[in-house]
Amino acid sequence: MSTIPTREKQIAMAGHPYGRRHEIASRTGMVLQVLGAAVLAVLYPIRSPFYTIGIMLFEAGALLSGLFLLVRMPVVKKFVIGSILTGIALQVAGFYVQEQNAGLMILAGLGLVCVGAAGMVGTEAYCFGYFEGWLLMLVFPLMVLVNLIGRENHIVNALGFSLSFLLLLSLMGEKRKQRLLSSCTTNVCGTPSPKQP
């Protein structure tokens, strides 16, 4: 009688260096994103200058989750990590350019980090059918677009940060109930295939 190997064994047999500790690191990144979104949701509406702590926590969490993201197509992971790292680099560079260009560079950097984060929640939506992922895929780019097209809109951003926090918190709750290294519920991800030489 043949038994189907566990997801962890399937990943190991495919030659991917990914185990339970990687999944825990990825979920830790999600916790940091939720904490960052919570700080933004509370401090941004009251115009506290410390709301930037929320941005830093969110970006650190997005980078950690991105580094340990398990996806079937490596190009997706490269896109996510590339977007986040480029976004962070742009923000840092924004502090060293002329003042009239700094704001746009920092905002574009934030936008790229949000694109990477949207890619990650999109994988959750695609693989496990979490509606929070689909909604966040719309909320993240919409907030960036509003700020790039016009000036910073305090009310729109405050509402967007609050909505992002609630959706991320709900998504984290779904992930907490899910066992580590779960297979896609819709099997759209398939069985991990061996690495190409």
N, C-alpha and C positions, 0 to 999 in steps of 0.2 A: 504494500500500500504506500503510494507516494504522497508526501506532504509538501505543500507549497511553502518555500522558505519565507522567513520573516522579511519585512522590508529592509531591516538592517543587514541581513545576509545577502539579499538581492543587490544592495548597494555595494557591499564588500566584494561580491563575486564579479560585479561589473568593473571593479578596479578603482572605484572612487574613494578617496580618503575622507570619508564622511561617516561620523558615528554619533552617538548620543550626546557627547560633549559639544559637538558642532551645532546640533539642534538646540541645545540649551543656550549656547552663545547667541544663536540667532534670535531665540525668544527673549533673551536678556536685552538685546538691541531693541526689540519691540517695546519692552517695559520702559526703556529710556525714552523712546519716542513718545509714549503715553505721558510720561512725566514732563517732558519738554512741552508737549501740547497743553498739559494742565497749567504749567507756569504761564504760557502764552495766553491761555483763556482767562486767567485770573488777573495777570499784571498788565497786559496790553490795554484792556478797556479803561483801566484807571490811569493810563499814561505813565506807569512806573518805568524808569530807565532800566530797571533790572529785568525787563521782559526778554532782553537779549540772552539771558541765561537759558530761557526756554528754547531759543533757537539753537544754542550750542548743544543742549541736551538732546534735542530732536535730531540734529545732524550727526552727533556721535552715535546715537542709536541706529539711525539709518545706515551709517557706514558699517557698524558692527553686524547688523542684520544682513546687509548686502554682501559682506565678506563671507558669511556662512550660509548664504542662500543656496538651497539645493533645487536645481532645475534641470530638466531633461536636455534643454538646448543651451550649450555654453554661451552662445551669443547673447542670450537674455541676461545672464549674470554679468558678462562684460559690459553690456549697455548700462545696467543698473550701477555697477561700481564706477564705470567711467563717468556717468552723469554726476554721481555724488562727489567723486574726487575733483572733477573739473569745477563743479559748483563751489566747493570749499576753496579751491585754489583761486577762483575768481574773486571770492569775497575777501580773501587775504590780500590779493593784489589791489583790491579797491581802496585799501588804506594807504597805498603808495602812489596813487595816480592823482592827477589834478582834481580839485574839489568838484568841479562841474561834471566830471565823469565818474566819480567815486560812487555816487548813489545808484546810478544805472548798473554799474558793474556788480555791486553788492546785491542788488535786486535780481540781476540775471543769474548770479551764483546761487541765490536762494531758490530761484526757479528751477535750476538744474538739479539741485538736491531734491526738490519736490518731484521732479520728473522721475528720478531714481526711486524715490519712496513710492510713487504711484505705480511703478513697475513691480515693486515687491508686493504691494497689496493686491495688484492685479493678478499675480500668480496665485495668491490665496483665493481670490474670487474664482479664477479659472479652474483651479485644481479642486477646491473644496466647496465651491458654490456659496461662499460667504458674501451676502449682499453688501456688508460694510465695505468690502474691498472694491466692489463695483462703484459704490457711492464716492469713496475716497479717490478713486481714479478720476472722477469728475471734479470733486471739490478742490484737490491740489492744483491742477492746472488752471482752473477757473479763477482761483484767488491770485495766482501769478499773473494771469492775463489781465485781470482788472487793474492790478498795480502797474503793469508795464504800459498799458494803453493810456491810462490817466495818472493822476497823482495818487498818492497814498490815500485811501479812503478808510478813515478810522472805523466807521460803523460796519462797513463790509468786512474789513479785516477782523474786527472783534467777533462778529457773527461767524465768520469762517473759521477762526481759531477755536471757538466754542464747539462748532459742529465737528471739526476735525478731532478734537479731544474726545467727544462723545462716541464718534464712530471708531476711533482707535481703541478706546476703552472697551467697547463692545466686541471688537475683533479680538482683542487680547483675551477677553473672557471666553470666546469660542476656542481660541488656541489653548487656553489653560485646560479646557475639558477634553481636548484632543490628546491622545497618547503620542509619545515621541515617535518620530519617523513613521507616521501614518501614511498609507498609500492614498493617492487621490481618490476621493469618493466616486468620482465619475469615470475614473481610470483614463482620463484624457492624457495624463502624464505618462502612462504606460510603465513597463518594467524598465529599470535603468539599463541602458545598453553599454557594453564594454567600451572603454576608451579606445579611440583610434590611435594607432602607433604614430 
